[in-house]
Amino acid sequence: MKKFTLNLNKCAIALAGLCLCFFCSFNVAEEPNVFIQSLLAKFFNTEAESKQIKKFEINVTNTGFCRYRKIYLNGKQEYFSFNLSRFKAMDYYGTLEKGELYLRTQNDDVIVQTRNDKKGDVDSMGTFMVIPLKNIDLEQLNALNDQLKKANTDLVGK
């Protein structure tokens, strides 16, 4: 009887290990905000304004805010932000090698702030955010559009 119980324990442990390996092999669905941020950062065109821009930041938060900040060599900063719940449409102008992505919102939902500018600090609202991209293909643009729409419906539904 002890030998039977020992063999049963070994089989149970082996089966549990096999199940664990089986379920770990599936890819966990990536959150839309993580996908959007990684894709925009990966294909960001640093050469578009490289002579003027010292640093850029693209951030998509868990709460659905899409933020884009440019810091120029002269100290000027431009900051764009909107909530993905206000996302309306995406347009891409240019070629797959180099172009501009327009993220459009329903109304004046994009916060636009300028700091350390010679003309003074300016706070305003806009209807779109422009992000320069390079070397992106059509499938990635379509996937980005799908994830933006998914994030929008998820946030509107909450």
N, C-alpha and C positions, 0 to 999 in steps of 0.2 A: 504494500500500500504506500509506503514511504517513497519507493522508487517511482510509482505512478504520479504522486503529488509533486515530486521533484521535476519530472518530465513535463507535467502540466504547467508548473511555474516557468520553466524554461521557454515553453511554447508561448505562454502569455506574454512574457517579456519580449521575445522575438517579434511577436505579432504587434505589440505596442510600438516597438522601434520601427517596424515596417510601416505602420500607419503614420507615425511621426514623419518619417522620410517622405512618404507619399504626399502628405498635406503641406509640407514645407517646400515641395517643388513647385507649387502654384505661385504665380506672381500675385502679390497683393495689389489691388487697384490703387493707383497713385491718386492722391487728392488733386483736384483741379488747380488749387493755388500753387502747389509744389511744381506741377507740370508746367504751368504758365510761366512761373518765375524762372525755372531752369531753362526753358526754351528761349525766352527773351534774353536771358543773360548769355546763353551759348551763342546765339546768332546776332548779338548786338554788334553794330558796325562801328568799331572804335575809330576807323579811318575817316569816317564822315566828317568829324569835327576835331580830329586828333591834334591839330595845331592850336586849337583854342581850349579844348577840354582837358583838364588835369585828371578828373575822376568822374565816374558815373556810378549810380546805384539804382538797381531795379529790385523792388521788393513787393511781393504779394503776400498779404497777411492772412492768418487763419480766419479773421473776421471779414475778409473779402475786399480789403483796400489794395488797390494797385497804385504803387508809388514809383515815381521816376524822378531822380535828382541828378542835375548836372552841375559840376563845380568847374569853373573856368580858371585859367592860369592867372587872371587878374584878380581873383577872389570873388567874382560875381557867382551867385548861385541861382539856379532856376529849379523850381520844385513843382511837380505836377502830381495830382492825386485824385482818384475817384473810387467809389465803391462799385464793385462788380454787379451789385444789384441794380445799378443804373445803366449797365452796359446795353447798347442798342445794336451796334454793328461793327464789323471790322472790315477795313479796306486796305489793300496793299498796292502801292504804286511803285513801279520800277521793274527791274528784271530780277530773276532769281539770284543773280550774283550780287546785286545791290539795289536797295529800295527803301521805302518808308512805309511803316505800318501805322495806320490811323485807327485808333480805338475810339469809337464814337459813343456818346452817351445820349440819353433821352432828351435832356434839356441842358441848361448850363450847370452841369454836375461836376465838371473837372475844376478842382481848385488849382489855381496858378499863382505861384508866389515867386517874386524876384527879390533877392537880398544882395546887399553890397554893390548895387549898380550905381553908376554915375548919375543917372536920372532919378535915383531914389528907390526906396523899397516900394514894390507894387503888389497888391493883392487883388486878384480878379477871378472871374469864373469863365470857363470855356466849355465848348461842346465836344472837344476831341483832344486826344493826346497823341503826339507823333513820336515814334521810336524808330531810329534807323537800323535796318537789318542787312545782313549780307550772307551769302551762300546758304540760303534756305530753299528747300524744295517744296513742291506743291502739296505733298502729303503732310508735311510738317505744318504748313499754313492751314490746311484743312483741319488737322488735329488741334491746332491752337484755337481755331474758331469754334470747334466742337466743345473744347474744354471751357472756353469763355462763356458759351451758351449754357453749359452744364452748371458752372459756378453761378451764373445769373439766376437760373431756375431754382437752384438749391437755396440761394440767399433770399429770393423773393418768396419762396415757400415757407421760410421760417417765421 
